[in-house]
Amino acid sequence: MEKQVLVVDDQIGIRLLLEEVISQEGYKVEQAVNGKEALDSVKEQQPDLLVLDYKLPIINGYEVLKQLEEEGINVPTIVMSGLPDRAKEDMKEFQNVKAYSSKPFQLNDMRELVNSILAE
């Protein structure tokens, strides 16, 4: 079965770039623009991986992970942030966070992260 990745970022350029890179690896990619869309999408069709921006409109990345954990929904997550140290500090409590990626990111680094997590 084809593995599914949900990319959540409020910047369309980042979403489209990640969709292209991840789909080239053979995965199905869905997109969400904000934390509310991300939560709705995860609950509707639980993806195999969540690529989540730390700072999002409506509901931020921290709150997305908190709500998922409170509801017992476990999705491996890569957190992206322009402030990776702050994101790591804020999100260290969440067991679903498997990796952090600083923005801007290297495409090959993101490709390797996605493949390594989905290979587990």
C-alpha positions as CSV (number, residue, x, y, z in Angstrom):
1,M,0.0,0.0,0.0
2,E,1.2,3.5,-0.9
3,K,2.4,5.4,2.2
4,Q,0.8,8.8,2.7
5,V,2.5,12.0,3.9
6,L,0.7,15.1,5.1
7,V,2.7,18.4,4.5
8,V,1.5,21.3,6.7
9,D,2.8,24.8,6.0
10,D,1.2,28.1,5.5
11,Q,3.6,29.0,2.6
12,I,2.4,27.6,-0.7
13,G,6.0,27.4,-2.1
14,I,7.2,25.2,0.6
15,R,4.1,22.9,0.4
16,L,4.5,22.5,-3.4
17,L,8.3,21.9,-3.2
18,L,7.9,19.3,-0.5
19,E,5.0,17.6,-2.4
20,E,7.2,17.4,-5.5
21,V,10.2,16.0,-3.6
22,I,8.3,13.5,-1.5
23,S,6.0,12.3,-4.3
24,Q,9.2,11.6,-6.4
25,E,10.1,9.1,-3.7
26,G,6.9,7.2,-4.4
27,Y,4.7,8.5,-1.6
28,K,1.2,10.0,-1.8
29,V,1.2,13.6,-0.5
30,E,-1.6,15.6,0.9
31,Q,-1.4,19.3,2.0
32,A,-2.8,21.5,4.7
33,V,-2.4,25.2,5.1
34,N,-3.0,25.6,8.9
35,G,-3.2,23.6,12.1
36,K,-7.0,23.1,11.9
37,E,-6.8,21.7,8.4
38,A,-4.0,19.4,9.6
39,L,-6.0,18.1,12.5
40,D,-9.1,17.5,10.3
41,S,-7.0,15.7,7.7
42,V,-5.1,13.5,10.2
43,K,-8.4,12.4,11.8
44,E,-10.0,11.7,8.5
45,Q,-7.2,9.7,6.9
46,Q,-4.4,9.0,9.3
47,P,-1.2,9.6,7.3
48,D,2.0,7.6,7.7
49,L,4.0,10.7,8.3
50,L,3.3,14.3,9.2
51,V,5.7,17.1,8.0
52,L,4.6,20.0,10.2
53,D,5.6,23.6,10.4
54,Y,6.2,24.9,13.9
55,K,4.5,28.3,13.3
56,L,1.1,28.0,11.7
57,P,-2.0,30.1,11.6
58,I,-5.2,29.3,13.5
59,I,-3.6,26.3,15.5
60,N,0.1,26.2,15.7
61,G,2.3,23.1,15.4
62,Y,2.6,22.6,19.1
63,E,-1.2,22.6,19.6
64,V,-1.6,20.2,16.7
65,L,0.7,17.6,18.3
66,K,-0.8,18.2,21.7
67,Q,-4.3,17.5,20.5
68,L,-3.3,14.4,18.5
69,E,-1.5,13.0,21.5
70,E,-4.4,13.8,23.8
71,E,-6.7,11.9,21.4
72,G,-4.3,8.9,21.2
73,I,-3.5,9.5,17.5
74,N,0.1,8.6,16.8
75,V,1.7,9.8,13.6
76,P,5.5,10.1,13.2
77,T,6.3,13.8,12.7
78,I,9.0,15.9,11.3
79,V,8.8,19.5,12.7
80,M,10.1,22.3,10.4
81,S,11.1,25.6,11.9
82,G,13.1,28.7,11.2
83,L,13.8,28.5,14.9
84,P,14.8,24.8,15.3
85,D,16.3,25.1,18.8
86,R,13.1,26.8,20.1
87,A,11.0,24.2,18.4
88,K,13.0,21.3,19.9
89,E,12.7,22.8,23.3
90,D,9.0,23.4,23.0
91,M,8.2,20.0,21.5
92,K,10.6,17.6,23.3
93,E,7.6,16.2,25.3
94,F,5.9,14.7,22.2
95,Q,6.9,11.2,21.4
96,N,5.6,11.4,17.8
97,V,8.3,13.9,16.9
98,K,11.0,11.9,15.1
99,A,13.1,14.7,13.6
100,Y,13.5,18.4,13.3
101,S,14.4,20.3,10.1
102,S,15.5,23.9,10.1
103,K,14.1,26.3,7.5
104,P,15.4,26.8,4.9
105,F,16.1,23.1,4.5
106,Q,18.2,21.1,2.0
107,L,16.0,19.0,-0.3
108,N,18.2,16.0,0.0
109,D,18.2,16.2,3.8
110,M,14.4,16.3,3.8
111,R,14.2,13.4,1.3
112,E,16.5,11.3,3.5
113,L,14.5,12.2,6.7
114,V,11.2,11.2,5.0
115,N,12.6,7.9,3.7
116,S,14.3,6.9,6.9
117,I,11.2,7.5,9.0
118,L,8.9,5.8,6.6
119,A,11.3,2.8,6.3
120,E,10.8,2.1,10.1
